[in-house]
């Protein structure tokens, strides 16, 4: 994944922040024929800073219910 506005080398030093950033980028800007890592999505879904409706949709797909976060 190419990103010109973020220093990914520095960001990779903190695994959690990097994983969250990467998921947000993939969800917001496209996957480019890759799939989301389901384990990481489940783990970080409440922490992701994405559109509320995208978050609700992911929660519905994964868990089959309305989200408990806002």
C-alpha positions as CSV (number, residue, x, y, z in Angstrom):
1,X,0.0,0.0,0.0
2,X,1.4,3.4,-1.0
3,X,0.9,6.3,1.3
4,X,2.7,9.6,0.7
5,X,1.4,11.5,3.8
6,X,2.3,9.1,6.6
7,X,5.8,7.9,7.7
8,X,5.0,4.2,7.7
9,X,8.5,3.2,8.9
10,X,8.0,5.2,12.1
11,X,4.4,4.0,12.5
12,X,5.4,0.3,12.2
13,X,7.3,0.6,15.5
14,X,3.9,0.7,17.3
15,X,2.1,-2.4,16.0
16,X,-1.3,-1.5,17.3
17,X,-1.3,2.0,15.9
18,X,0.0,0.7,12.6
19,X,-2.7,-2.0,12.4
20,X,-5.4,0.5,13.2
21,X,-4.1,3.0,10.6
22,X,-3.8,0.3,7.9
23,X,-7.4,-1.0,8.5
24,X,-8.7,2.6,8.4
25,X,-6.9,3.2,5.1
26,X,-8.1,-0.1,3.6
27,X,-11.7,0.5,4.6
28,X,-11.8,4.2,3.6
29,X,-9.8,4.0,0.4
30,X,-10.1,0.5,-1.0
31,X,-8.4,-2.9,-0.6
32,X,-6.8,-3.2,-4.0
33,X,-7.8,-6.9,-4.4
34,X,-6.8,-7.8,-0.9
35,X,-9.0,-8.9,2.0
36,X,-9.4,-7.5,5.5
37,X,-7.9,-9.6,8.3
38,X,-11.0,-10.7,10.2
39,X,-9.1,-11.1,13.5
40,X,-7.7,-7.6,13.3
41,X,-11.1,-6.1,12.3
42,X,-12.8,-7.8,15.3
43,X,-10.0,-6.7,17.7
44,X,-9.9,-3.0,16.6
45,X,-13.4,-2.3,15.3
46,X,-14.4,-0.1,18.3
47,X,-11.1,1.9,17.9
48,X,-11.4,2.5,14.2
49,X,-12.0,6.1,13.1
50,X,-14.2,5.4,10.2
51,X,-17.7,6.5,9.0
52,X,-20.4,5.4,11.5
53,X,-22.4,3.6,8.9
54,X,-19.3,1.6,7.6
55,X,-18.6,0.6,11.2
56,X,-22.3,-0.5,11.7
57,X,-22.2,-2.5,8.5
58,X,-18.9,-4.2,9.4
59,X,-20.4,-5.1,12.8
60,X,-23.6,-6.4,11.2
61,X,-21.5,-8.6,8.8
62,X,-19.2,-9.9,11.5
63,X,-21.6,-10.4,14.5
64,X,-25.0,-10.3,12.9
65,X,-26.3,-7.6,15.3
66,X,-26.4,-3.9,16.0
67,X,-23.2,-2.4,17.4
68,X,-23.0,-1.5,21.1
69,X,-20.5,1.4,20.4
70,X,-21.3,4.9,19.2
